[in-house]
Amino acid sequence: KIRVVYHGVESNLRGAKPLAGPVAPPYAVERGAELARFELGSSVILLARPGEVTLDASLAPGQPIRMGQGIGRIERR
């Protein structure tokens, strides 16, 4: 999705119609302020044999994970 901060409209909705025209009232944007964001979700799927990986115990199912965040460690045999 692409979400703008000044309007509740969302992109990529099934059956959505194009939205054209100005958004009233005009939205004031300060230099460096967020205007919009890409919401690029993904999933983490980890396959390992039993005992090969120890997951971080503080993680909960459905918890967001940021790119580069550690989720556990590989056990060396």
ChimeraX commands (.cxc) that place a marker at each C-alpha (Angstrom):
marker #1 position 0.00,0.00,0.00 radius 0.5
marker #1 position 0.87,3.63,-0.23 radius 0.5
marker #1 position -0.63,5.72,2.58 radius 0.5
marker #1 position -0.64,9.52,2.68 radius 0.5
marker #1 position -0.73,11.27,6.05 radius 0.5
marker #1 position -3.34,13.85,5.06 radius 0.5
marker #1 position -6.14,11.56,3.81 radius 0.5
marker #1 position -7.65,8.24,4.87 radius 0.5
marker #1 position -7.69,6.77,1.36 radius 0.5
marker #1 position -5.69,3.54,0.86 radius 0.5
marker #1 position -4.22,2.18,-2.35 radius 0.5
marker #1 position -4.45,-1.42,-3.55 radius 0.5
marker #1 position -7.93,-2.12,-2.22 radius 0.5
marker #1 position -9.91,-4.69,-4.20 radius 0.5
marker #1 position -12.62,-2.95,-6.22 radius 0.5
marker #1 position -11.31,0.55,-5.48 radius 0.5
marker #1 position -12.01,3.33,-7.97 radius 0.5
marker #1 position -9.44,5.94,-9.03 radius 0.5
marker #1 position -9.48,9.08,-6.91 radius 0.5
marker #1 position -8.77,12.31,-8.75 radius 0.5
marker #1 position -9.00,15.93,-7.74 radius 0.5
marker #1 position -7.87,18.17,-4.91 radius 0.5
marker #1 position -8.11,17.22,-1.25 radius 0.5
marker #1 position -9.79,20.06,0.66 radius 0.5
marker #1 position -8.57,21.88,2.61 radius 0.5
marker #1 position -5.03,22.06,1.20 radius 0.5
marker #1 position -2.59,20.13,3.39 radius 0.5
marker #1 position 0.37,22.15,4.64 radius 0.5
marker #1 position 3.65,20.24,4.59 radius 0.5
marker #1 position 6.68,21.39,6.55 radius 0.5
marker #1 position 10.14,20.74,5.18 radius 0.5
marker #1 position 11.25,17.25,6.18 radius 0.5
marker #1 position 7.80,16.20,7.42 radius 0.5
marker #1 position 6.35,12.84,6.44 radius 0.5
marker #1 position 4.04,13.09,3.43 radius 0.5
marker #1 position 3.40,9.43,2.62 radius 0.5
marker #1 position 4.75,5.96,3.29 radius 0.5
marker #1 position 5.01,2.64,1.53 radius 0.5
marker #1 position 3.60,-0.17,3.65 radius 0.5
marker #1 position 5.56,-3.13,2.39 radius 0.5
marker #1 position 4.68,-6.04,4.63 radius 0.5
marker #1 position 6.45,-9.35,4.47 radius 0.5
marker #1 position 6.74,-12.59,6.36 radius 0.5
marker #1 position 9.66,-14.31,8.00 radius 0.5
marker #1 position 9.79,-18.06,7.45 radius 0.5
marker #1 position 12.64,-19.91,9.11 radius 0.5
marker #1 position 13.24,-23.61,8.46 radius 0.5
marker #1 position 15.77,-25.49,10.56 radius 0.5
marker #1 position 16.29,-28.92,12.07 radius 0.5
marker #1 position 15.40,-29.31,15.75 radius 0.5
marker #1 position 18.21,-27.96,17.96 radius 0.5
marker #1 position 19.92,-25.95,15.19 radius 0.5
marker #1 position 18.35,-22.58,16.02 radius 0.5
marker #1 position 17.48,-20.83,19.28 radius 0.5
marker #1 position 14.86,-18.12,18.78 radius 0.5
marker #1 position 14.79,-14.91,20.79 radius 0.5
marker #1 position 12.38,-15.68,23.67 radius 0.5
marker #1 position 11.14,-12.06,23.78 radius 0.5
marker #1 position 9.53,-12.35,20.32 radius 0.5
marker #1 position 5.78,-13.05,20.19 radius 0.5
marker #1 position 3.73,-14.45,17.28 radius 0.5
marker #1 position 2.55,-11.59,15.05 radius 0.5
marker #1 position 5.08,-9.15,16.50 radius 0.5
marker #1 position 6.53,-6.78,13.87 radius 0.5
marker #1 position 10.22,-7.33,13.11 radius 0.5
marker #1 position 12.40,-4.62,11.58 radius 0.5
marker #1 position 14.87,-5.29,8.79 radius 0.5
marker #1 position 18.19,-6.33,10.30 radius 0.5
marker #1 position 16.69,-7.18,13.70 radius 0.5
marker #1 position 18.04,-10.40,15.20 radius 0.5
marker #1 position 15.46,-13.12,15.80 radius 0.5
marker #1 position 17.71,-15.82,17.25 radius 0.5
marker #1 position 21.00,-17.60,16.81 radius 0.5
marker #1 position 22.34,-20.62,14.99 radius 0.5
marker #1 position 23.74,-23.29,17.29 radius 0.5
marker #1 position 27.15,-24.53,16.09 radius 0.5
marker #1 position 27.70,-28.26,16.45 radius 0.5
marker link #1:1,2 radius 0.2
marker link #1:2,3 radius 0.2
marker link #1:3,4 radius 0.2
marker link #1:4,5 radius 0.2
marker link #1:5,6 radius 0.2
marker link #1:6,7 radius 0.2
marker link #1:7,8 radius 0.2
marker link #1:8,9 radius 0.2
marker link #1:9,10 radius 0.2
marker link #1:10,11 radius 0.2
marker link #1:11,12 radius 0.2
marker link #1:12,13 radius 0.2
marker link #1:13,14 radius 0.2
marker link #1:14,15 radius 0.2
marker link #1:15,16 radius 0.2
marker link #1:16,17 radius 0.2
marker link #1:17,18 radius 0.2
marker link #1:18,19 radius 0.2
marker link #1:19,20 radius 0.2
marker link #1:20,21 radius 0.2
marker link #1:21,22 radius 0.2
marker link #1:22,23 radius 0.2
marker link #1:23,24 radius 0.2
marker link #1:24,25 radius 0.2
marker link #1:25,26 radius 0.2
marker link #1:26,27 radius 0.2
marker link #1:27,28 radius 0.2
marker link #1:28,29 radius 0.2
marker link #1:29,30 radius 0.2
marker link #1:30,31 radius 0.2
marker link #1:31,32 radius 0.2
marker link #1:32,33 radius 0.2
marker link #1:33,34 radius 0.2
marker link #1:34,35 radius 0.2
marker link #1:35,36 radius 0.2
marker link #1:36,37 radius 0.2
marker link #1:37,38 radius 0.2
marker link #1:38,39 radius 0.2
marker link #1:39,40 radius 0.2
marker link #1:40,41 radius 0.2
marker link #1:41,42 radius 0.2
marker link #1:42,43 radius 0.2
marker link #1:43,44 radius 0.2
marker link #1:44,45 radius 0.2
marker link #1:45,46 radius 0.2
marker link #1:46,47 radius 0.2
marker link #1:47,48 radius 0.2
marker link #1:48,49 radius 0.2
marker link #1:49,50 radius 0.2
marker link #1:50,51 radius 0.2
marker link #1:51,52 radius 0.2
marker link #1:52,53 radius 0.2
marker link #1:53,54 radius 0.2
marker link #1:54,55 radius 0.2
marker link #1:55,56 radius 0.2
marker link #1:56,57 radius 0.2
marker link #1:57,58 radius 0.2
marker link #1:58,59 radius 0.2
marker link #1:59,60 radius 0.2
marker link #1:60,61 radius 0.2
marker link #1:61,62 radius 0.2
marker link #1:62,63 radius 0.2
marker link #1:63,64 radius 0.2
marker link #1:64,65 radius 0.2
marker link #1:65,66 radius 0.2
marker link #1:66,67 radius 0.2
marker link #1:67,68 radius 0.2
marker link #1:68,69 radius 0.2
marker link #1:69,70 radius 0.2
marker link #1:70,71 radius 0.2
marker link #1:71,72 radius 0.2
marker link #1:72,73 radius 0.2
marker link #1:73,74 radius 0.2
marker link #1:74,75 radius 0.2
marker link #1:75,76 radius 0.2
marker link #1:76,77 radius 0.2
view
